[in-house]
Amino acid sequence: MKAINPAIEDMLAHKKLSPVKIEQLIFLKKLVDRVAARPYLPESEVEKIESKFGVKPDVVTWGDYFQTHIAAEHWEKSDEEFSTIINTIHFDLIAAVMIFSNKSKAFFKDLEEAFQAATNSGKSGMENEEINHLHILMTYYNEMGLKMSAFENKDFDFFRQYSEDRAVS
């Protein structure tokens, strides 16, 4: 496994990413690849792309996806802001597995319906923001195949500390 995805090597060559951002991106890729039970691209899709173009795509795993997306979207932010983004993703992945593990199909259906209603209402507000955020977490949980067993004690320690820090600020 490459620590830095080839899709963002050009950013490294042009020094668009500080050492702190590079370290954070490596952490993010390792974290996401460790906890995602499902591939970003199924092997059959990778094979189709390789047979059509002669090379495998750079973005194959969820770790690849998150690393390249965050690098491309947030490279101009300060190191502190960038680290906050990485920490928020880490927190959200843990929150997703904590919220959605062992929930009934009805729970998922109800959230999907609430999300659709919030989207169709065109209204903004705290309740709609919370529903939208829960929908993002549900999407992570379902599409990545998150399982409680993939997370380590250090992840839950981070989650508790991050929650406490956010409650204080």
C-alpha positions as CSV (number, residue, x, y, z in Angstrom):
1,M,0.0,0.0,0.0
2,K,1.3,3.4,-1.0
3,A,1.1,6.0,1.8
4,I,0.4,8.8,-0.7
5,N,-1.9,8.1,-3.6
6,P,-0.4,8.7,-7.0
7,A,-3.3,11.1,-7.9
8,I,-1.9,13.7,-5.5
9,E,1.8,13.2,-6.1
10,D,1.8,16.3,-8.4
11,M,0.6,18.3,-5.4
12,L,3.7,17.0,-3.5
13,A,6.0,17.9,-6.4
14,H,4.7,21.4,-6.4
15,K,4.9,21.7,-2.6
16,K,1.2,22.4,-2.2
17,L,1.0,20.2,0.9
18,S,2.9,20.9,4.1
19,P,4.6,18.1,6.1
20,V,1.7,18.3,8.6
21,K,-0.9,17.9,5.8
22,I,1.1,15.0,4.3
23,E,1.2,13.2,7.7
24,Q,-2.5,13.8,8.2
25,L,-3.3,12.4,4.7
26,I,-1.3,9.3,5.4
27,F,-3.1,8.8,8.7
28,L,-6.5,9.3,7.0
29,K,-5.7,6.8,4.3
30,K,-4.5,4.2,6.8
31,L,-7.5,4.8,9.1
32,V,-10.1,4.6,6.4
33,D,-8.6,1.5,4.7
34,R,-8.5,-0.2,8.1
35,V,-12.1,0.4,9.0
36,A,-13.8,0.1,5.6
37,A,-15.0,-3.4,5.0
38,R,-16.2,-2.7,1.5
39,P,-14.1,-1.5,-1.5
40,Y,-14.7,1.9,-3.0
41,L,-14.5,0.3,-6.4
42,P,-15.4,-3.4,-6.7
43,E,-12.6,-5.6,-8.2
44,S,-14.8,-6.2,-11.3
45,E,-14.9,-2.5,-11.9
46,V,-11.2,-2.1,-11.4
47,E,-10.6,-4.9,-13.9
48,K,-13.0,-3.3,-16.5
49,I,-11.1,0.0,-16.2
50,E,-7.7,-1.7,-16.4
51,S,-8.8,-3.7,-19.5
52,K,-10.2,-0.6,-21.2
53,F,-7.4,1.8,-20.4
54,G,-4.4,-0.5,-19.7
55,V,-3.9,0.7,-16.1
56,K,-5.7,0.4,-12.8
57,P,-7.3,3.6,-11.5
58,D,-5.5,5.5,-8.7
59,V,-8.5,5.7,-6.5
60,V,-9.6,2.1,-5.6
61,T,-10.0,2.0,-1.9
62,W,-12.1,4.3,0.4
63,G,-8.7,5.4,1.9
64,D,-7.7,6.5,-1.6
65,Y,-11.0,8.4,-2.1
66,F,-10.8,10.3,1.2
67,Q,-7.1,11.1,0.9
68,T,-7.4,12.4,-2.7
69,H,-10.7,14.3,-2.0
70,I,-9.4,16.0,1.1
71,A,-6.1,16.9,-0.4
72,A,-7.7,18.4,-3.5
73,E,-10.5,20.2,-1.7
74,H,-8.6,21.6,1.3
75,W,-4.9,21.9,0.4
76,E,-5.1,25.7,0.7
77,K,-6.3,25.6,4.3
78,S,-4.0,26.2,7.3
79,D,-2.4,23.1,8.9
80,E,-4.7,23.7,11.9
81,E,-7.9,23.8,9.8
82,F,-6.7,20.8,7.8
83,S,-6.1,18.8,11.0
84,T,-9.6,19.7,12.2
85,I,-11.0,18.3,9.0
86,I,-9.1,15.0,9.4
87,N,-10.2,14.8,13.1
88,T,-13.8,15.4,12.1
89,I,-13.7,12.6,9.6
90,H,-12.2,10.3,12.2
91,F,-14.9,11.3,14.7
92,D,-17.7,10.9,12.1
93,L,-16.6,7.4,11.1
94,I,-16.7,6.3,14.8
95,A,-20.0,8.1,15.3
96,A,-21.4,6.3,12.3
97,V,-20.6,2.9,13.6
98,M,-21.8,3.8,17.1
99,I,-25.1,5.2,15.9
100,F,-26.0,2.7,13.2
101,S,-24.7,-0.7,14.5
102,N,-27.5,-3.1,15.3
103,K,-30.2,-0.8,14.1
104,S,-33.3,-2.1,12.3
105,K,-34.1,-1.6,8.7
106,A,-37.0,0.6,9.9
107,F,-34.5,2.9,11.6
108,F,-32.6,3.3,8.3
109,K,-35.8,3.8,6.3
110,D,-37.1,6.4,8.8
111,L,-33.9,8.4,8.5
112,E,-34.0,8.2,4.7
113,E,-37.6,9.5,4.7
114,A,-36.7,12.3,7.1
115,F,-33.7,13.2,4.9
116,Q,-35.9,13.3,1.8
117,A,-38.5,15.4,3.5
118,A,-35.8,17.8,4.7
119,T,-34.3,18.0,1.3
120,N,-37.6,18.6,-0.4
121,S,-38.7,21.2,2.1
122,G,-35.9,23.6,1.0
123,K,-35.8,24.9,4.5
124,S,-32.6,25.3,6.5
125,G,-32.2,25.1,10.2
126,M,-30.7,23.1,12.9
127,E,-33.0,20.1,12.6
128,N,-32.4,19.8,8.9
129,E,-28.7,20.2,9.4
130,E,-28.8,17.3,12.0
131,I,-30.8,15.1,9.6
132,N,-28.4,15.9,6.8
133,H,-25.4,15.0,9.0
134,L,-27.0,11.8,10.1
135,H,-27.6,10.9,6.5
136,I,-23.9,11.4,5.7
137,L,-23.0,9.2,8.6
138,M,-25.5,6.6,7.5
139,T,-24.0,6.7,4.0
140,Y,-20.5,6.1,5.4
141,Y,-21.8,3.2,7.5
142,N,-23.7,1.5,4.6
143,E,-21.3,2.2,1.7
144,M,-18.1,1.6,3.6
145,G,-19.5,-1.4,5.5
146,L,-18.3,-0.1,8.8
147,K,-18.2,-2.6,11.7
148,M,-17.6,-1.9,15.4
149,S,-14.8,-4.6,15.4
150,A,-12.7,-2.6,12.9
151,F,-12.2,0.2,15.3
152,E,-9.5,0.0,18.0
153,N,-9.4,1.3,21.5
154,K,-7.3,4.2,20.4
155,D,-10.2,5.3,18.1
156,F,-12.7,5.2,21.0
157,D,-10.2,7.1,23.2
158,F,-9.9,9.7,20.4
159,F,-13.7,9.9,20.1
160,R,-14.1,10.5,23.9
161,Q,-11.4,13.1,24.0
162,Y,-12.6,14.9,20.8
163,S,-16.2,14.9,22.2
164,E,-15.0,16.4,25.5
165,D,-12.8,19.0,23.7
166,R,-15.8,20.1,21.5
167,A,-18.1,20.3,24.5
168,V,-15.6,22.7,26.2
169,S,-15.1,25.0,23.3
